[in-house]
Amino acid sequence: MKEKLKQALKKTWLKISLIVGALIIVSVVGLGIADATLYANKIHRNVSVSGLSLGGQTKDAAADKIGKLAKELEGRDVNVFYTGKKWVASPAKLGVKVDIDATVESAFALGRTGSVFKDTQTRMSLWFDKTELAPVFDSEDAKFEAFMAKVANEVDQPAEDAEIKIVEGKVLIANSKNGLTVARNVLETRILTAFGDPEKPSVAVPIKTQKPDIHEDALVEAKNMVVQMIDAPLELTYKQETWTITEEQIIDWMSFKKVREGALWSLDVDFDSDKAALEIEKLTANIASEPKDAQFEIVEDTVTIVPSENGVKVDVKKAIEGMLEASKTGDNRQAILVTEVAEPKLTTEDAKGMGIKEKVSSYTTHYNASQTSRVHNIKTLAGELDGIILAPDETFSFNGNIGPRTASKGYQEAPAIINGELQPSLGGGVCQVATTLFNTIFFGGYEVVERSNHSLFISHYPTGRDATVSYGGPDLKFKNNTKYYMLIKANASSSTLTITFYSTSRGVEVAYTTSAPSNYKTYPTKYEDDATLTKGVTKVKDHGSPGRDVTVKRITKIDGKVVKEEKFFSRYKPKTAVIRVGTKEAAITPPPEKTPPSTPPTTQPPIQTSEPRQPVPAQPAAQ
């Protein structure tokens, strides 16, 4: 009877449980359907961003509200502090803005993840509990990083490794110290969170402890090594000479390099190579000697070779290594100085094989010794040309070999042709050198690669055989089209410049013809008012020169046989004459007072006050 009663009760409770479960499911489903219907395309209730309620809002309505909130948040200042230091961060300074669309999507996504169970649980909880979201920010990385770097620069304290110090001859180990560094990722999160939370006016700078790499116990072995190294002086020997390196010098040379062995860091003890090398070079100055190249000496156009000399080179690197090893062993604190022969760049044998043995071409030009700046520049240029050696088939470039003419090289201002007019120019006179060089090339029968004539005709240069150069502009180039080396020698006096080539004669003879000037162009005349001259008076400021064409033909013979004929064409522009015209009014002299004659007047011839003005002939330009 009791058993039947228990079974009946069990069945009853089971039915009740099923009914209750079914009612709960129906209720949840019903509530879910009601919730989904109520908040379709809307943000769920109890959802807020920075205290701003967005529950029941559509995306567009929420975006409007977030937009107003953004203006408020972006105008805030947040104090960032660390032990007495303070920095003010604001969204405007850090390039931070509220991402309105992303913030709305973040709020709308609550309860809409795609998981039925999770979404239902979230939606049910939102009926009873509030959810506060932070706004989504968009920032300019460069500005934010600059602010973080500024904070870190003032807060960070690097860890200090243990190190070896020598104080009054005693070797000590200085203790290591922990460092501090800003946890930048954490700080960035804190600042952005504070920007979105009006109740957080300040944030603390998060700090991480930075451990040193080298601790005291890792330097015990290195310390013992240093004690050994400075225990006594060192000796450097060479033949019969001995130099002593004192303990103080050893200490001065000593250097420590941070090294890693596996996971452990330590210090490697070495000598500072720069300090040690400087001292060794001073000590062995009487041993070392520089090699001397073979030289070409010219005496009355005869080339003789001054023999080269070997030098002695001290192997400084081996000396340092030897002394370092001797200081660490302790048995024999002595190192042997090693030397080697230092060979010259140009040996006597090499010089003999170059074929530089006689004069093969020379040319001289003249100039006004009173033009001191111009003469100075010519001498400076001659000095740069003198001694240049060209290899067989090598091409010489005036601009390439000489380089820019600058004040730092000693060049001065002197007249030069610029845009068809004589004007002061740094390095004026360079074309005197170029013209002299061109004629040396011309009569040596060498191949002319590039040559430009002056824009104006210059009478004191050989007609049709002048050359102009300008750094970055016209150049003078020629090729040593022989199988022998060539030596260029240049000698400038106060009024002459001679350039000579020395090589091996090939039996070259050069003849030339110069055409009569053609294509004459009349020069124009320009008049300039001059208030210093009386009206009616004129004065020549600059003589004119007609333009013209000239062709020079070069005939090159070798051993009497014509090997080449070539033409060099030059076109010279007219040079404008400049006449100064007086504009000053003539002074009026009042007539003398009449007095009765004491004696009968005598008749005298009229006095000539000025000579009649003569035309000024055209003259060529000068450079």
QUIBEL-V297155 format. One line per field, one symbol per residue. burial: + if it has 16 or more other ideal C-beta (glycine too) atoms within 10 Angstrom, else -. Layout:
BEGIN
burial = ???
END
This chain:
BEGIN
burial = ----------------------------------+---+--++++++-++-+-++-+-+--++-++--++--++-+-+-+-+----+-+-+--+-+++++--++-+++-++-------++-++--+----+-+-+++-+----+--++--+---+---+-++++------+-+--+-----+-+--++-+++-++++-----+-+-+----+-++--++--++-++--++---+++-+----+-+-+-++--++-+--------+++-+-+----++-++--++------+--+-+------+-+--++---++-+--++++++-++-----+-+-+-+----+-+++--+--++++-+++++-+-+---+-++++++++++--+---++-----+-++--+--+-----++-++++----+--++++++++++++++++++++++++--++++++++--+++++++++++--+++++++-+-+++++++++----+++++++----+--------+-----+------+------+----+++++++++++-+-+-----------+-+-+++++++++-+-------------------------------------++++
END
